[in-house]
Amino acid sequence: MDDLRNQSAFWSKLGFCYNPPRFGKDGRLIAFYDRESCIRYHRQMYDAGIRFHSSLLFSGWVADGVYDYTETDRTLEAIFSCGPDLRYLPRIKLDVPLNWGKNHPEDLLVYYDGPRDAENIRALVDTPRHDILGYDADGVFVPGFKDDRINRGGVISNQSFASEQWKRDASETLRRLIRHIEDGPWGDRIAGYHISYGICGETCMWGGFLGSCHYGDYGIRTREAFFDWGMREYGSLEALRRAWNAPDLSRGNIEPPAPDVREGFTEDPERFFRQAPEDRVCIDYEKFMNDRNADALETFGKVAKESSGGKPVGAFYGYYMNLPRSGCNGHLAYERILNSPYIDFIAAPAGYFRRGPGEPGGEQVCAQSINRKKLFLDELDNRTPLSADPIGRADTMEAAASVLWREFCKNMMYGSNFWWMDLHGGWFDSPEILNEIGRIEQIAEKIRRKTPEPVAEVLMVTDENGFYAIRPHRELHRSLLVDSPAEIRLCGTPVDHFRWHDLLEMEDLSRYRCIFFMNQFCISPEEWRKIRKKFRHDAHFCWHYAPGIRNPEFNLSNVADLCGMSLNEYELPGRELHGAGGNLPAAAVPSPEGADYPHFCIGRQPGMETLAVYDDACAAASVFHDGHWNTLIAEPVLTYPYYREIMKRAGVAFYAPENTAVYADNRFFAVFSREKMEFPLPAVVHEGDFECVSGKEVQNQYSRLKMEAQDARFFLHT
């Protein structure tokens, strides 16, 4: 694991082929990369000091039971030509070839509006009604490539994650490939194996990002496996029928719940929080999907470890911070994966929201939680000015440098590692950018030699199990787990992030003065009593939306039992929240578009202070003291001035003004500005510290820090 833990990596699209494999008129596998350009990019990064490299590597699985390693070997020869001591982490996709579906129609994923019998499924394989990408598109998007296959309106897709046949055949594919690599000339330079399958190779279920009719798997193997799972869970057919409100249920007639039953937007709190009798099967279906995905990951991880002599194995997983449908996509089995002996690292792309210059950045996963037991590898999918894709792009070299430093600092603070990603080719093909990366890598080497000690006094807590308690809702998810965390991180102080389950295992939480609970809808009072004792007596707890509303059953009174303040159902009369006095901003905070989820207001009571109100003056955020300070945010759309005020009341130490993101530990202090500003250097910066972005040592006269908009400063402590 030393390579993976202590060396930054570089990833290019070398080896990027059509998946599932398709062949051109010349009979060759369709590939989307320029071999010579990719070799040049890898050599550039090698010269910048990066010895750990990664890319896609074709599995060789060209047809059902047929293997050809011609393309595989071309990629291996190319990557190892880039440097004599280069180490390589291949990413291997294990999705089925197209003719596999013809031979195994029972093992394919079928959408809700697709056929239910094997012959009609078989008839659609490799036709326009076969969604081979897992999402609607006018073909594979690669700059410079024009796909001749439109991929829209499919009703079947590729392998079902519940298919045992797929796991057997993919395991054989993986076993053969690893032996081919390990027995070849470069086996001792392979650092580990990155297992990949599903949408974009990210272990997400086919169709999981699409509209409602593409939300789930209604194929033959999934229906059978779901029934079998239910029998194991409930012990008898009679108990299963009661639980799923299906008196005539059998293995022959089972049908997973329809998409609109699982997701349909509703402003009825009981339905939204899945309290109705018909909601039990929806919760179970998502738990089943998570079990199936975890089964596949562990199966392939075990094969890879056994075949490679125990080399590190990992996969993309755990995207609940960016993926509202994490339950159905199978990305919630954190405890199982983090405790698996067959998985060593988890990877994910950097968060795709709030990641531009001046923003705090973020992850799609709970990185610090992963790093407690495994290693998180952050895929830095951050576009530089050389990217043709404008989404999330830094348009100037100065802005790009700020983003590069921020992503580096974020990962150093959280104990993660990362790879610089060049998705479409040439993102770093500039002496200026390569020089900046070379400077970052020199600092990284120094930082990694020191033992980190955390300093954050602010903690953000999320709970993957909260997804089972609500219907997926894009706007609420964005407010709770994307925008609110970003605003919390813009308060000028470092912020830690762990899961609820971590708090049960961590012994000492006394460092934290202000704790933000983001989506704790299901809270066991016994667990909360254990956790609460670990915090300092004057800790300030800040709860979002409807904390503990299922305990275990839905009841609004559960919220008051948890935080001392009551929630009432509320029909949103306007779209804005307003500060309720003091130092809070007078400017209105709008609710998001499409906010058709249940809304709440806070019942007024003696001793309660209101921080924010709706247009009609009903309380939307309030503070109450019941032995501990509690803040309840009923409408989760507050901005950084509100959060900074809450932190200030908790006695949090600030390193920089509001509207800045700070990453820090005992080894460094880094600050990233959204606007032009000047402020005193914080006390953690001492004379002799080195400011790495400007290349200046801190002197006595260096008492104030001047920053431009979207600027970066990184102080390395001596």
LINNOR-V106294 format. One record per pair of residues at least 24 apart in sequence whose C-alpha atoms are under 10 Angstrom apart, sorted by sequence separation. I is the first residue (numbers start at 1). J is the second residue. If there is no record, write none. Layout:
i: <I,I>
j: <J,J>
//
This chain:
i: <14,55,101,102,127,128,129,130,131,132,133,134,227,257,258,262,293,346,380,461,503,504,507,509,510,511,512,513,514,515,516,517,518,519,520,521,522,523,524,572,588,590,655,656,679,680,681,690,691,692,13,14,54,100,101,128,129,130,131,132,133,226,227,256,257,345,346,382,460,503,506,508,509,510,511,513,514,515,516,517,518,519,520,521,522,523,588,589,655,656,679,680,681,689,690,691,12,53,99,128,129,130,131,132,224,225,227,256,257,345,355,356,501,504,505,508,509,510,512,513,514,515,516,517,518,519,520,521,522,523,524,525,572,586,588,612,655,656,678,679,680,689,690,691,11,12,14,53,98,99,127,128,129,130,131,132,170,224,227,257,350,351,355,356,380,500,503,504,507,508,509,510,512,513,514,515,516,517,518,519,520,521,522,523,524,525,571,572,584,585,588,655,678,679,688,689,690,14,98,128,129,130,223,224,226,227,256,257,313,314,315,317,318,319,322,345,346,347,348,349,350,351,379,380,460,488,500,503,504,506,507,508,510,511,512,513,514,515,516,517,518,519,520,521,522,523,524,570,571,572,583,584,654,655,677,678,679,688,689,690,12,53,127,223,224,226,227,256,313,314,315,316,317,318,319,322,344,345,346,347,348,349,350,351,352,378,404,408,459,460,502,503,510,518,519,520,521,522,523,569,570,571,572,580,581,582,653,655,677,678,686,688,689,11,12,124,126,223,224,226,312,313,314,315,316,317,318,319,321,322,344,345,346,347,348,349,350,351,352,378,458,501,504,509,517,520,521,522,569,570,571,580,581,602,612,655,676,677,678,685,686,687,688,10,11,51,59,66,124,125,126,223,224,312,313,314,315,316,317,322,338,343,344,345,346,347,348,349,350,351,401,405,409,458,485,500,503,521,522,568,569,570,579,580,581,601,602,611,676,677,684,685,686,687,10,51,57,58,59,60,61,64,65,98,124,125,126,220,222,223,245,246,310,312,313,314,315,316,317,319,334,338,343,344,345,346,347,348,349,350,378,401,404,405,408,412,484,503,522,567,568,569,570,579,580,601,602,675,676,677,685,686,29,51,52,53,54,55,56,57,58,59,60,61,63,64,124,125,222,223,244,245,311,312,313,314,315,316,337,338,340,348,349,378,397,400,404,408,415,485,521,525,567,568,569,578,579,580,600,601,602,674,675,676,684,685,11,51,52,53,54,55,56,57,58,59,60,61,62,63,64,65,98,121,122,220,222,243,244,245,331,338,339,340,377,398,405,465,484,528,566,567,568,569,578,579,580,600,601,611,673,674,675,676,677,10,47,51,52,53,54,55,56,57,58,59,61,62,63,64,65,97,121,220,242,243,244,245,246,293,334,335,338,339,356,357,376,387,389,397,398,401,405,408,409,412,458,459,460,461,462,463,464,465,523,566,567,568,577,578,579,599,600,611,672,673,674,675,676,9,10,39,42,43,46,47,50,51,52,53,54,55,56,57,58,59,61,62,63,64,121,161,218,219,243,244,245,290,293,294,305,306,334,337,338,356,357,387,388,397,400,401,404,408,412,457,458,459,460,461,462,463,464,465,522,523,525,566,567,577,578,599,671,672,673,674,675,9,21,42,45,46,50,51,52,53,54,55,56,62,63,64,161,218,219,243,244,290,293,294,305,337,338,355,356,357,387,388,415,456,457,458,459,460,461,462,463,464,480,481,521,525,565,566,567,576,577,578,580,598,599,672,673,674,21,40,42,43,44,46,62,64,159,160,217,218,242,243,244,289,290,292,293,294,298,302,304,305,354,355,356,357,376,377,378,379,380,381,382,383,384,387,388,414,455,456,457,458,459,460,461,462,463,480,481,521,524,565,566,576,577,672,673,674,16,17,19,21,23,35,39,42,43,46,64,159,217,218,286,288,289,290,291,293,294,298,301,302,303,304,352,353,355,356,357,376,377,378,379,380,381,382,383,386,387,388,397,401,413,415,455,456,457,458,459,460,461,462,463,479,480,523,565,566,575,576,577,578,580,672,673,9,10,14,15,16,17,18,21,22,31,35,38,39,42,43,46,64,114,115,158,216,218,244,286,287,288,289,290,291,293,294,297,301,302,322,352,375,376,377,378,379,380,381,382,383,386,387,412,413,414,454,455,456,460,461,462,565,574,575,576,577,580,671,672,673,8,9,10,11,12,13,14,15,16,17,20,21,22,29,38,39,41,42,113,114,115,158,216,240,243,286,287,289,290,291,292,295,301,302,321,322,323,357,358,375,376,377,378,379,380,381,382,383,386,387,413,455,456,461,564,573,574,577,578,579,580,671,672,7,8,9,10,11,12,13,14,15,16,20,21,28,29,36,39,40,113,114,161,216,285,286,288,289,290,291,294,295,298,300,301,321,322,323,357,361,374,375,376,377,378,379,380,381,384,385,386,413,454,461,477,560,572,573,574,577,578,579,580,670,671,672,7,8,9,10,11,12,13,14,15,20,28,35,39,43,111,112,113,114,161,215,216,285,286,287,289,290,294,297,298,299,300,301,320,321,322,356,357,360,368,371,372,378,379,380,384,385,386,413,560,565,572,573,577,578,670,671,7,8,9,10,11,12,13,35,38,42,110,111,112,161,215,283,286,287,289,290,298,299,319,320,321,356,357,358,359,362,367,370,371,383,384,386,556,564,572,577,591,592,669,670,671,7,8,9,10,11,110,111,160,161,213,214,215,283,286,287,291,297,298,319,320,321,357,358,361,362,368,369,370,371,382,383,384,385,591,592,669,670,6,7,109,110,111,159,160,212,213,216,282,286,287,290,294,297,318,319,320,356,357,360,361,368,370,371,591,668,669,670,109,110,158,159,212,213,215,317,318,319,356,357,359,360,363,367,368,386,590,591,668,669,3,4,108,109,110,157,158,211,212,215,317,318,355,358,362,363,366,367,368,385,570,589,590,667,668,669,3,108,109,110,157,316,318,357,361,362,367,384,589,656,667,668,3,108,109,110,156,157,212,360,459,469,588,589,660,662,664,666,667,668,105,107,108,109,156,212,230,233,355,469,470,660,661,662,663,664,666,667,107,108,109,155,212,318,355,457,459,460,466,467,469,546,567,660,662,664,665,105,106,107,108,109,154,457,458,459,466,467,468,469,545,546,567,17,105,106,107,108,109,230,457,458,459,460,461,462,463,465,466,467,468,545,546,585,104,105,107,108,162,229,230,456,457,458,459,460,461,462,463,464,465,466,467,545,585,15,101,107,161,163,165,229,455,456,457,458,459,460,461,462,463,464,465,466,545,585,15,101,106,107,157,160,162,163,164,350,454,455,456,457,458,459,460,461,462,463,465,466,565,584,585,15,100,101,107,108,155,156,160,162,163,226,227,229,230,456,457,458,459,460,461,462,463,465,565,577,583,584,15,16,100,104,106,107,155,160,162,163,226,229,317,461,463,564,565,579,583,584,14,15,98,154,157,159,160,161,162,314,316,463,484,563,564,565,577,578,584,14,15,97,98,104,153,156,160,161,162,164,227,314,315,316,563,564,565,576,577,584,14,96,97,104,156,157,159,160,162,163,226,229,263,314,315,316,563,564,579,583,584,15,95,96,156,162,225,226,229,314,316,563,579,582,14,15,95,134,135,162,225,480,564,14,94,95,133,134,135,480,563,564,565,567,100,133,134,222,226,262,563,564,565,566,568,132,133,222,225,563,564,565,567,217,350,562,563,564,100,216,347,349,476,563,96,134,216,222,347,348,349,95,134,135,136,347,94,95,134,135,217,347,349,20,94,96,133,134,135,136,216,559,19,20,21,95,96,132,133,134,135,136,15,19,20,21,22,94,95,131,132,134,135,136,545,15,19,20,21,22,94,131,134,135,545,11,15,19,20,21,93,94,96,544,9,10,11,19,20,543,9,10,11,19,20,94,135,542,9,11,94,134,469,470,542,93,413,414,466,469,542,92,413,414,457,458,459,460,461,466,541,4,413,414,469,540,3,205,410,466,469,3,4,92,469,540,547,3,546,547,541,542,543,544,545,546,547,205,539,540,541,542,543,544,545,546,204,538,539,540,541,542,543,544,545,546,203,537,538,539,540,541,542,543,544,545,546,203,537,538,539,540,541,542,543,544,545,536,537,544,545,203,543,544,203,111,366,109,110,111,366,532,109,110,366,88,109,121,366,87,88,114,121,197,365,88,89,90,112,113,114,197,87,88,89,90,91,92,93,94,95,96,111,112,113,118,196,542,87,88,89,90,91,92,93,94,95,96,111,112,116,117,118,195,86,87,88,89,90,91,92,93,94,95,111,112,114,115,116,117,65,85,86,87,88,89,90,91,92,93,94,95,110,111,112,114,115,116,196,542,64,72,76,84,86,87,88,89,90,91,92,93,110,111,112,113,114,115,195,541,542,67,80,91,95,110,111,112,195,540,65,66,73,93,94,109,110,111,112,116,194,540,32,61,65,69,72,73,77,93,109,110,111,193,32,33,61,67,68,72,76,77,80,92,93,108,109,110,195,540,541,32,33,67,76,91,93,108,109,110,194,215,540,32,33,59,61,69,73,108,109,110,193,217,539,540,20,32,33,61,69,107,108,109,110,192,193,203,204,216,479,538,539,19,20,32,60,61,106,107,108,109,192,202,203,204,215,216,479,538,19,31,59,60,105,106,107,108,201,202,203,204,209,215,478,18,59,61,105,106,107,193,201,202,203,204,208,209,476,514,515,516,517,518,60,61,105,106,192,202,203,208,209,475,476,479,514,515,516,59,60,202,208,209,364,475,59,190,192,193,194,195,196,197,208,364,475,476,518,58,59,192,193,194,195,196,197,204,208,363,475,476,57,191,192,193,194,195,196,208,209,362,474,475,476,19,187,190,191,192,193,194,195,196,204,205,208,361,473,474,475,476,18,190,191,192,193,194,204,207,208,473,475,476,205,206,362,473,474,204,205,361,362,473,171,175,178,179,182,183,204,205,353,360,361,162,170,174,178,182,203,204,205,360,372,471,162,174,177,178,181,182,203,204,359,360,362,369,516,161,164,167,168,171,172,175,178,179,203,354,359,360,361,368,369,370,161,162,163,167,170,171,174,175,178,179,202,335,353,354,360,367,368,369,370,514,161,162,166,167,170,171,174,175,177,178,199,334,352,353,359,360,366,367,368,369,372,161,162,164,168,171,172,175,176,198,332,333,334,351,354,355,359,366,367,368,369,516,160,161,164,167,168,171,175,332,333,354,358,365,366,367,369,370,514,515,160,161,162,163,167,170,171,174,175,331,332,353,354,366,369,514,161,162,332,368,369,372,513,514,161,332,513,514,515,54,332,513,514,52,53,54,57,327,513,514,20,52,53,56,326,327,512,513,514,52,54,55,116,327,328,513,54,56,327,328,512,513,321,326,327,320,321,325,326,112,320,321,324,112,320,327,328,56,112,113,202,319,327,112,202,318,325,326,112,202,320,324,325,111,195,324,325,491,492,194,323,324,325,490,491,323,324,487,488,490,491,193,194,323,324,487,488,489,490,491,493,192,193,194,322,324,325,484,487,488,491,492,192,194,324,483,484,486,487,488,490,491,323,324,483,484,485,486,487,488,489,490,491,493,322,323,480,481,483,484,485,487,488,489,321,322,479,480,483,484,487,488,491,320,321,324,479,480,487,491,323,478,479,321,322,323,476,477,478,479,484,488,493,494,321,322,476,493,494,320,321,476,492,493,494,492,493,494,491,492,493,321,491,492,493,334,491,492,493,335,490,491,492,495,334,335,490,491,492,493,494,495,496,490,491,492,493,494,495,161,489,490,491,492,493,494,495,488,489,490,491,492,493,494,487,488,489,490,491,492,493,494,487,489,490,487,488,489,487,489,486,494,494,494,19,287,493,19,492,19,492,19,286,287,492,19,286,490,285,490,283,284,490,283,282,283,4,282,283,3,4,280,283,2,3,280,282,458,1,279,457,1,279,279,458,273,457,273,274,275,457,458,273,274,275,457,458,273,274,456,457,272,273,274,456,457,272,273,271,272,273,270,271,272,269,272,266,94,265,456,263,264,265,266,456,262,263,264,265,455,456,262,263,264,265,455,456,261,262,263,454,455,260,453,454,455,452,453,454,452,453,454,452,453,451,452,450,451,452,450,448,447,446,447,89,91,92,89,91,143,143,273,414,443,413,414,410,412,413,414,410,411,412,413,440,409,410,412,413,439,440,409,410,413,439,406,408,409,412,413,406,407,409,412,413,439,406,413,436,409,409,410,409,409,406,405,406,405,406,405,402,403,447,402,446,447,402,273,443,275,273,274,273,275,275,276,274,275,144,269,270,273,274,275,142,143,273,142,143,273,141,142,270,271,270,269,270,269,270,269,405,405,402,401,360,269,359,360,361,268,358,359,360,267,358,359,360,267,358,360,267,406,409,405,406,403,405,406,4,402,403,404,405,406,3,401,402,403,405,1,2,399,400,401,402,1,360,399,400,401,402,1,360,398,399,359,360,398,399,358,359,360,398,357,358,359,357,358,357,358,272,273,272,271,267,268,269,270,265,267,268,269,265,266,267,268,269,265,266,267,268,269,265,266,267,265,4,5,4,1,1,358,359,357,358,357,358,356,357,358,357,54,53,54,55,52,53,54,55,9,11,55,8,10,11,50,5,9,10,11,50,4,5,4,5,4,1,45,41,45,38,41,44,45,41,44,40,41,44,48,38,41,44,47,48,50,37,38,41,48,49,50,37,40,45,48,49,44,48,49,33,34,47,48,50,32,33,37,45,46,48,49,45,48,49,48,8,11,12,16,9,10,11,12,13,14,8,9,10,11,12,13,14,5,6,7,8,9,10,11,12,13,5,6,7,8,9,10,11,12,13,14,4,5,6,7,8,9,10,11,12,13,4,5,12,3,4,12,4,12,8,7,8,7,8,6,7,6,7,6,5,6>
j: <38,79,125,126,151,152,153,154,155,156,157,158,251,281,282,286,317,370,404,485,527,528,531,533,534,535,536,537,538,539,540,541,542,543,544,545,546,547,548,596,612,614,679,680,703,704,705,714,715,716,38,39,79,125,126,153,154,155,156,157,158,251,252,281,282,370,371,407,485,528,531,533,534,535,536,538,539,540,541,542,543,544,545,546,547,548,613,614,680,681,704,705,706,714,715,716,38,79,125,154,155,156,157,158,250,251,253,282,283,371,381,382,527,530,531,534,535,536,538,539,540,541,542,543,544,545,546,547,548,549,550,551,598,612,614,638,681,682,704,705,706,715,716,717,38,39,41,80,125,126,154,155,156,157,158,159,197,251,254,284,377,378,382,383,407,527,530,531,534,535,536,537,539,540,541,542,543,544,545,546,547,548,549,550,551,552,598,599,611,612,615,682,705,706,715,716,717,42,126,156,157,158,251,252,254,255,284,285,341,342,343,345,346,347,350,373,374,375,376,377,378,379,407,408,488,516,528,531,532,534,535,536,538,539,540,541,542,543,544,545,546,547,548,549,550,551,552,598,599,600,611,612,682,683,705,706,707,716,717,718,41,82,156,252,253,255,256,285,342,343,344,345,346,347,348,351,373,374,375,376,377,378,379,380,381,407,433,437,488,489,531,532,539,547,548,549,550,551,552,598,599,600,601,609,610,611,682,684,706,707,715,717,718,41,42,154,156,253,254,256,342,343,344,345,346,347,348,349,351,352,374,375,376,377,378,379,380,381,382,408,488,531,534,539,547,550,551,552,599,600,601,610,611,632,642,685,706,707,708,715,716,717,718,41,42,82,90,97,155,156,157,254,255,343,344,345,346,347,348,353,369,374,375,376,377,378,379,380,381,382,432,436,440,489,516,531,534,552,553,599,600,601,610,611,612,632,633,642,707,708,715,716,717,718,42,83,89,90,91,92,93,96,97,130,156,157,158,252,254,255,277,278,342,344,345,346,347,348,349,351,366,370,375,376,377,378,379,380,381,382,410,433,436,437,440,444,516,535,554,599,600,601,602,611,612,633,634,707,708,709,717,718,62,84,85,86,87,88,89,90,91,92,93,94,96,97,157,158,255,256,277,278,344,345,346,347,348,349,370,371,373,381,382,411,430,433,437,441,448,518,554,558,600,601,602,611,612,613,633,634,635,707,708,709,717,718,45,85,86,87,88,89,90,91,92,93,94,95,96,97,98,99,132,155,156,254,256,277,278,279,365,372,373,374,411,432,439,499,518,562,600,601,602,603,612,613,614,634,635,645,707,708,709,710,711,45,82,86,87,88,89,90,91,92,93,94,96,97,98,99,100,132,156,255,277,278,279,280,281,328,369,370,373,374,391,392,411,422,424,432,433,436,440,443,444,447,493,494,495,496,497,498,499,500,558,601,602,603,612,613,614,634,635,646,707,708,709,710,711,45,46,75,78,79,82,83,86,87,88,89,90,91,92,93,94,95,97,98,99,100,157,197,254,255,279,280,281,326,329,330,341,342,370,373,374,392,393,423,424,433,436,437,440,444,448,493,494,495,496,497,498,499,500,501,558,559,561,602,603,613,614,635,707,708,709,710,711,46,58,79,82,83,87,88,89,90,91,92,93,99,100,101,198,255,256,280,281,327,330,331,342,374,375,392,393,394,424,425,452,493,494,495,496,497,498,499,500,501,517,518,558,562,602,603,604,613,614,615,617,635,636,709,710,711,59,78,80,81,82,84,100,102,197,198,255,256,280,281,282,327,328,330,331,332,336,340,342,343,392,393,394,395,414,415,416,417,418,419,420,421,422,425,426,452,493,494,495,496,497,498,499,500,501,518,519,559,562,603,604,614,615,710,711,712,55,56,58,60,62,74,78,81,82,85,103,198,256,257,325,327,328,329,330,332,333,337,340,341,342,343,391,392,394,395,396,415,416,417,418,419,420,421,422,425,426,427,436,440,452,454,494,495,496,497,498,499,500,501,502,518,519,562,604,605,614,615,616,617,619,711,712,49,50,54,55,56,57,58,61,62,71,75,78,79,82,83,86,104,154,155,198,256,258,284,326,327,328,329,330,331,333,334,337,341,342,362,392,415,416,417,418,419,420,421,422,423,426,427,452,453,454,494,495,496,500,501,502,605,614,615,616,617,620,711,712,713,49,50,51,52,53,54,55,56,57,58,61,62,63,70,79,80,82,83,154,155,156,199,257,281,284,327,328,330,331,332,333,336,342,343,362,363,364,398,399,416,417,418,419,420,421,422,423,424,427,428,454,496,497,502,605,614,615,618,619,620,621,712,713,49,50,51,52,53,54,55,56,57,58,62,63,70,71,78,81,82,155,156,203,258,327,328,330,331,332,333,336,337,340,342,343,363,364,365,399,403,416,417,418,419,420,421,422,423,426,427,428,455,496,503,519,602,614,615,616,619,620,621,622,712,713,714,50,51,52,53,54,55,56,57,58,63,71,78,82,86,154,155,156,157,204,258,259,328,329,330,332,333,337,340,341,342,343,344,363,364,365,399,400,403,411,414,415,421,422,423,427,428,429,456,603,608,615,616,620,621,713,714,51,52,53,54,55,56,57,79,82,86,154,155,156,205,259,327,330,331,333,334,342,343,363,364,365,400,401,402,403,406,411,414,415,427,428,430,600,608,616,621,635,636,713,714,715,52,53,54,55,56,155,156,205,206,258,259,260,328,331,332,336,342,343,364,365,366,402,403,406,407,413,414,415,416,427,428,429,430,636,637,714,715,52,53,155,156,157,205,206,258,259,262,328,332,333,336,340,343,364,365,366,402,403,406,407,414,416,417,637,714,715,716,156,157,205,206,259,260,262,364,365,366,403,404,406,407,410,414,415,433,637,638,715,716,51,52,156,157,158,205,206,259,260,263,365,366,403,406,410,411,414,415,416,433,618,637,638,715,716,717,52,157,158,159,206,365,367,406,410,411,416,433,638,705,716,717,53,158,159,160,206,207,262,410,509,519,638,639,710,712,714,716,717,718,156,158,159,160,207,263,281,284,406,520,521,711,712,713,714,715,717,718,159,160,161,207,264,370,407,509,511,512,518,519,521,598,619,712,714,716,717,158,159,160,161,162,207,510,511,512,519,520,521,522,598,599,620,71,159,160,161,162,163,284,511,512,513,514,515,516,517,519,520,521,522,599,600,639,159,160,162,163,217,284,285,511,512,513,514,515,516,517,518,519,520,521,522,600,640,71,157,163,217,219,221,285,511,512,513,514,515,516,517,518,519,520,521,522,601,641,72,158,163,164,214,217,219,220,221,407,511,512,513,514,515,516,517,518,519,520,522,523,622,641,642,73,158,159,165,166,213,214,218,220,221,284,285,287,288,514,515,516,517,518,519,520,521,523,623,635,641,642,74,75,159,163,165,166,214,219,221,222,285,288,376,520,522,623,624,638,642,643,74,75,158,214,217,219,220,221,222,374,376,523,544,623,624,625,637,638,644,75,76,158,159,165,214,217,221,222,223,225,288,375,376,377,624,625,626,637,638,645,76,158,159,166,218,219,221,222,224,225,288,291,325,376,377,378,625,626,641,645,646,78,158,159,219,225,288,289,292,377,379,626,642,645,78,79,159,198,199,226,289,544,628,79,159,160,198,199,200,545,628,629,630,632,166,199,200,288,292,328,629,630,631,632,634,199,200,289,292,630,631,632,634,285,418,630,631,632,169,285,416,418,545,632,166,204,286,292,417,418,419,166,205,206,207,418,166,167,206,207,289,419,421,93,167,169,206,207,208,209,289,632,93,94,95,169,170,206,207,208,209,210,90,94,95,96,97,169,170,206,207,209,210,211,620,91,95,96,97,98,170,207,210,211,621,88,92,96,97,98,170,171,173,621,87,88,89,97,98,621,88,89,90,98,99,173,214,621,89,91,174,214,549,550,622,174,494,495,547,550,623,174,495,496,539,540,541,542,543,548,623,87,496,497,552,623,87,289,494,550,553,88,89,177,554,625,632,89,632,633,628,629,630,631,632,633,634,293,627,628,629,630,631,632,633,634,293,627,628,629,630,631,632,633,634,635,293,627,628,629,630,631,632,633,634,635,636,294,628,629,630,631,632,633,634,635,636,628,629,636,637,296,636,637,297,206,461,205,206,207,462,628,206,207,463,186,207,219,464,186,187,213,220,296,464,188,189,190,212,213,214,297,188,189,190,191,192,193,194,195,196,197,212,213,214,219,297,643,189,190,191,192,193,194,195,196,197,198,213,214,218,219,220,297,189,190,191,192,193,194,195,196,197,198,214,215,217,218,219,220,169,189,190,191,192,193,194,195,196,197,198,199,214,215,216,218,219,220,300,646,169,177,181,189,191,192,193,194,195,196,197,198,215,216,217,218,219,220,300,646,647,173,186,197,201,216,217,218,301,646,172,173,180,200,201,216,217,218,219,223,301,647,140,169,173,177,180,181,185,201,217,218,219,301,141,142,170,176,177,181,185,186,189,201,202,217,218,219,304,649,650,142,143,177,186,201,203,218,219,220,304,325,650,143,144,170,172,180,184,219,220,221,304,328,650,651,132,144,145,173,181,219,220,221,222,304,305,315,316,328,591,650,651,132,133,145,173,174,219,220,221,222,305,315,316,317,328,329,592,651,133,145,173,174,219,220,221,222,315,316,317,318,323,329,592,133,174,176,220,221,222,308,316,317,318,319,323,324,591,629,630,631,632,633,176,177,221,222,308,318,319,324,325,591,592,595,630,631,632,176,177,319,325,326,481,592,177,308,310,311,312,313,314,315,326,482,593,594,636,177,178,311,312,313,314,315,316,323,327,482,594,595,177,311,312,313,314,315,316,328,329,482,594,595,596,140,308,311,312,313,314,315,316,317,325,326,329,482,594,595,596,597,140,312,313,314,315,316,326,329,330,595,597,598,328,329,485,596,597,328,329,485,486,597,296,300,303,304,307,308,329,330,478,485,486,288,296,300,304,308,329,330,331,486,498,597,289,301,304,305,308,309,330,331,486,487,489,496,643,289,292,295,296,299,300,303,306,307,331,482,487,488,489,496,497,498,290,291,292,296,299,300,303,304,307,308,331,464,482,483,489,496,497,498,499,643,291,292,296,297,300,301,304,305,307,308,329,464,482,483,489,490,496,497,498,499,502,292,293,295,299,302,303,306,307,329,463,464,465,482,485,486,490,497,498,499,500,647,292,293,296,299,300,303,307,464,465,486,490,497,498,499,501,502,646,647,293,294,295,296,300,303,304,307,308,464,465,486,487,499,502,647,295,296,466,502,503,506,647,648,296,467,648,649,650,190,468,649,650,189,190,191,194,464,650,651,158,190,191,194,464,465,650,651,652,191,193,194,255,466,467,652,194,196,467,468,652,653,462,467,468,462,463,467,468,255,463,464,467,256,464,471,472,201,257,258,347,464,472,258,348,464,471,472,259,349,467,471,472,259,343,472,473,639,640,343,472,473,474,639,640,473,474,637,638,640,641,344,345,474,475,638,639,640,641,642,644,344,345,346,474,476,477,636,639,640,643,644,345,347,477,636,637,639,640,641,643,644,477,478,637,638,639,640,641,642,643,644,645,647,477,478,635,636,638,639,640,642,643,644,477,478,635,636,639,640,643,644,647,477,478,481,636,637,644,648,481,636,637,480,481,482,635,636,637,638,643,647,652,653,481,482,636,653,654,481,482,637,653,654,655,654,655,656,654,655,656,485,655,656,657,499,656,657,658,501,656,657,658,661,501,502,657,658,659,660,661,662,663,658,659,660,661,662,663,330,658,659,660,661,662,663,664,658,659,660,661,662,663,664,658,659,660,661,662,663,664,665,659,661,662,660,661,662,661,663,661,669,670,671,197,465,671,198,671,199,672,200,467,468,673,201,468,672,468,673,467,468,674,468,468,469,191,469,470,191,192,468,471,191,192,469,471,647,191,469,647,192,470,471,650,466,650,467,468,469,651,652,468,469,470,652,653,469,470,652,653,469,470,471,653,654,470,471,470,471,472,470,471,472,470,473,471,300,471,662,470,471,472,473,663,470,471,472,473,663,664,471,472,473,474,664,665,471,472,473,664,665,471,664,665,666,664,665,666,665,666,667,666,667,666,667,666,667,668,667,667,667,667,668,312,314,315,313,315,388,389,521,663,692,663,664,661,663,664,665,662,663,664,665,692,662,663,665,666,692,693,663,664,667,693,661,663,664,667,668,662,663,665,668,669,695,663,670,693,668,669,670,670,671,670,670,671,671,672,672,671,672,716,672,716,717,673,546,716,550,549,550,550,552,553,554,553,554,424,549,550,553,554,555,423,424,554,424,425,555,424,425,553,554,554,554,555,555,556,556,692,693,693,693,659,569,659,660,661,569,659,660,661,569,660,661,662,570,661,663,571,711,714,711,712,710,712,713,312,710,711,712,713,714,312,710,711,712,714,311,312,709,710,711,712,312,671,710,711,712,713,313,672,710,711,672,673,711,712,672,673,674,712,672,673,674,673,674,674,675,597,598,598,598,595,596,597,598,594,596,597,598,595,596,597,598,599,596,597,598,599,600,597,598,599,598,344,345,345,344,345,709,710,709,710,710,711,710,711,712,712,419,419,420,421,419,420,421,422,377,379,423,377,379,380,419,375,379,380,381,420,375,376,376,377,377,375,420,422,428,422,425,428,429,426,429,426,427,430,434,425,428,431,434,435,437,425,426,429,436,437,438,426,429,434,437,438,434,438,439,424,425,438,439,441,424,425,429,437,438,440,441,438,441,442,442,408,418,419,423,417,418,419,420,421,422,417,418,419,420,421,422,423,415,416,417,418,419,420,421,422,423,416,417,418,419,420,421,422,423,424,425,416,417,418,419,420,421,422,423,424,425,417,418,425,417,418,426,419,427,441,441,444,444,445,444,445,445,448,448,448,449>
//
